[in-house]
Amino acid sequence: MIVCSCNVFSDHDVRNAVSGARPPRTPGQVYGCLGCSAQCGRCARTIKAIMDEALGACAKACCSGCPHSAAHAEAHAHAELPDLMVVEAAA
C-alpha cells in the first residue's frame, strides 16, 4: 500500500529501510533512507506504526548493545549518522 503519496513510497519501502543493520529510529530518518524528505507530514504516524511493527518485540525489549535500542542509537547518533540527523532536523 502507498504510505506517502507526496514522495510515492509504500509500506514495503519502509519495511526495507528498517531491515538494515543500522535501522532508522524516527520517521524523519526513514525519509532520509528513502532519499526524500517529509512534504505534508500526514504519513509520519503511519511510518512510525510500520516501524514499530517491523521491529516487533525487539523495539520494546532491546538491550543496550542491540542496534535497534534507543540507548544504542543515541550513543552512536552523532558519530555514525550525522547526515540522517540533519535530514530529521530539516523535516
C-alpha atoms as a printed R data frame, in Angstrom:
   type eleno elety resid chain resno      x      y      z
1  ATOM     1    CA   MET     A     1  0.000  0.000  0.000
2  ATOM     2    CA   ILE     A     2  1.169  3.543 -0.683
3  ATOM     3    CA   VAL     A     3  2.177  5.177  2.599
4  ATOM     4    CA   CYS     A     4  3.358  8.538  1.290
5  ATOM     5    CA   SER     A     5  1.597  9.942 -1.740
6  ATOM     6    CA   CYS     A     6  3.823 13.051 -1.799
7  ATOM     7    CA   ASN     A     7  7.021 11.029 -2.215
8  ATOM     8    CA   VAL     A     8  5.312  7.898 -3.576
9  ATOM     9    CA   PHE     A     9  6.657  5.147 -1.357
10 ATOM    10    CA   SER     A    10  4.971  2.088  0.083
11 ATOM    11    CA   ASP     A    11  4.873  0.137  3.326
12 ATOM    12    CA   HIS     A    12  7.251 -2.316  1.644
13 ATOM    13    CA   ASP     A    13  9.771  0.516  1.154
14 ATOM    14    CA   VAL     A    14  9.522  1.463  4.849
15 ATOM    15    CA   ARG     A    15  9.999 -2.158  5.931
16 ATOM    16    CA   ASN     A    16 13.082 -2.443  3.714
17 ATOM    17    CA   ALA     A    17 14.504  0.747  5.236
18 ATOM    18    CA   VAL     A    18 14.172 -0.578  8.804
19 ATOM    19    CA   SER     A    19 15.543 -4.032  7.986
20 ATOM    20    CA   GLY     A    20 19.165 -2.914  7.655
21 ATOM    21    CA   ALA     A    21 21.983 -3.312 10.143
22 ATOM    22    CA   ARG     A    22 21.503  0.253 11.436
23 ATOM    23    CA   PRO     A    23 17.782  0.897 11.058
24 ATOM    24    CA   PRO     A    24 16.373  4.416 11.219
25 ATOM    25    CA   ARG     A    25 14.875  5.337 14.600
26 ATOM    26    CA   THR     A    26 12.436  8.050 13.502
27 ATOM    27    CA   PRO     A    27 10.133  8.709 10.549
28 ATOM    28    CA   GLY     A    28 12.456 11.584  9.579
29 ATOM    29    CA   GLN     A    29 15.327  9.144  9.265
30 ATOM    30    CA   VAL     A    30 13.159  6.826  7.147
31 ATOM    31    CA   TYR     A    31 12.577  9.679  4.690
32 ATOM    32    CA   GLY     A    32 16.343 10.181  4.526
33 ATOM    33    CA   CYS     A    33 16.970  6.474  3.917
34 ATOM    34    CA   LEU     A    34 14.493  6.609  1.049
35 ATOM    35    CA   GLY     A    35 16.163  9.673 -0.465
36 ATOM    36    CA   CYS     A    36 13.423 12.179  0.251
37 ATOM    37    CA   SER     A    37 12.036 14.438  2.969
38 ATOM    38    CA   ALA     A    38  8.646 14.991  4.549
39 ATOM    39    CA   GLN     A    39  6.309 17.117  2.479
40 ATOM    40    CA   CYS     A    40  2.875 17.364  4.108
41 ATOM    41    CA   GLY     A    41  3.763 15.050  7.024
42 ATOM    42    CA   ARG     A    42  0.469 13.157  7.116
43 ATOM    43    CA   CYS     A    43  2.256  9.843  6.655
44 ATOM    44    CA   ALA     A    44  4.597 10.195  9.668
45 ATOM    45    CA   ARG     A    45  2.274  8.343 12.065
46 ATOM    46    CA   THR     A    46  1.805  5.522  9.586
47 ATOM    47    CA   ILE     A    47  5.563  5.269  9.065
48 ATOM    48    CA   LYS     A    48  6.079  5.088 12.849
49 ATOM    49    CA   ALA     A    49  3.438  2.352 13.146
50 ATOM    50    CA   ILE     A    50  5.102  0.318 10.374
51 ATOM    51    CA   MET     A    51  8.495  0.795 12.042
52 ATOM    52    CA   ASP     A    52  7.132 -0.426 15.381
53 ATOM    53    CA   GLU     A    53  5.501 -3.429 13.726
54 ATOM    54    CA   ALA     A    54  8.588 -4.308 11.679
55 ATOM    55    CA   LEU     A    55 10.916 -4.141 14.682
56 ATOM    56    CA   GLY     A    56  8.372 -6.064 16.782
57 ATOM    57    CA   ALA     A    57  9.274 -7.166 20.284
58 ATOM    58    CA   CYS     A    58 12.859 -6.087 19.723
59 ATOM    59    CA   ALA     A    59 11.791 -2.434 19.675
60 ATOM    60    CA   LYS     A    60 10.226 -2.787 23.119
61 ATOM    61    CA   ALA     A    61 12.757 -5.012 24.884
62 ATOM    62    CA   CYS     A    62 16.166 -4.352 23.357
63 ATOM    63    CA   CYS     A    63 19.293 -4.465 25.413
64 ATOM    64    CA   SER     A    64 21.700 -1.549 25.303
65 ATOM    65    CA   GLY     A    65 24.019 -3.257 22.783
66 ATOM    66    CA   CYS     A    66 21.318 -4.085 20.242
67 ATOM    67    CA   PRO     A    67 21.401 -1.818 17.171
68 ATOM    68    CA   HIS     A    68 17.622 -1.333 17.485
69 ATOM    69    CA   SER     A    69 17.723  0.036 21.041
70 ATOM    70    CA   ALA     A    70 17.211  3.712 21.764
71 ATOM    71    CA   ALA     A    71 20.269  3.753 24.044
72 ATOM    72    CA   HIS     A    72 22.452  2.316 21.293
73 ATOM    73    CA   ALA     A    73 21.060  4.724 18.717
74 ATOM    74    CA   GLU     A    74 21.641  7.749 20.957
75 ATOM    75    CA   ALA     A    75 25.186  6.684 21.784
76 ATOM    76    CA   HIS     A    76 26.062  6.366 18.111
77 ATOM    77    CA   ALA     A    77 23.836  9.031 16.546
78 ATOM    78    CA   HIS     A    78 26.330 11.858 16.462
79 ATOM    79    CA   ALA     A    79 29.298  9.736 15.460
80 ATOM    80    CA   GLU     A    80 27.713  7.485 12.825
81 ATOM    81    CA   LEU     A    81 24.589  9.183 11.464
82 ATOM    82    CA   PRO     A    82 25.328 12.893 11.017
83 ATOM    83    CA   ASP     A    83 23.623 13.125  7.601
84 ATOM    84    CA   LEU     A    84 20.438 11.474  8.848
85 ATOM    85    CA   MET     A    85 20.298 13.778 11.850
86 ATOM    86    CA   VAL     A    86 20.406 16.806  9.553
87 ATOM    87    CA   VAL     A    87 17.556 15.395  7.438
88 ATOM    88    CA   GLU     A    88 15.493 14.775 10.563
89 ATOM    89    CA   ALA     A    89 16.073 18.317 11.842
90 ATOM    90    CA   ALA     A    90 15.018 19.774  8.497
91 ATOM    91    CA   ALA     A    91 11.846 17.659  8.388
